Amino acid sequence: MTHFPISNNPRRMGRPPLKVKPILVRLPEGVPERIDALVGKNKRAEFIRQAVEAELDRRERASKDE
């Protein structure tokens, strides 16, 4: 039987944490398909995160101007 040494490296392998909190968002019918058509199904969550961040930034800037 082949012997594979176990690493003494304490770092964990795998994807680094995204530092995000999962939430449920209900979108109008057809919106997920529109997003998928633009960015692809595997990029849907990233698109929504970016859109929310952009809108928050826009509204925060607008509230400072009032």
N, C-alpha and C positions, 0 to 999 in steps of 0.2 A: 504494500500500500504506500502511496506517495505521502510524504510528510510536508505540510505547508506550515511554515512558522507563523505564529501570531505576532502581529506588530505591537510594539510597545508605544506606538503613537496614540496619545489620548484624544486626538481630533476625531470627530465623527465624520463619516463619509456621507455622501448624498447631497441633495439639494439644500442650499442655505435657506434659512427661514426668510419668508417674504415680509414678515412683520405686518400682516394684514389680518383683519377680523372678518370671518365669513358672515354674510348677511343674505337674507332672501329679498330679492327685488322683483316686484311684479311689473312686467313691461306690457304695454298694449300689444294686442295681436299683430303679428307681422314685423314688429321691431327687431326681435332676435334674427329673423331671416334677413332683414335689411343690413344689420351689422355683419352677419356672416358673409353676405354678398360683397361687402366692402373690404373686410379684413381677414376673412376666413374663420371657420368655427373655432379653431384652436387659439385664436387671438381675441375672442369675444370678451373675456374677463379683463384682459389688459386694456382693451379699448374703453370699456365702461369705467375702469379705474381712472384712466387718463381724462375721459370726458368729465367725470365728477370733479377731479382736481382742477381742471381748467375752469369749470363753472364756479367752483368755490372761490378760486382766485379772482375771477371777474367780479363776482358779487362783493367780495371783501374790498376790492379796490373801489367799486362803486359806492359802498357804504362810507368809505373814508372821504370821498369827494363831496358827500352831502353836507 
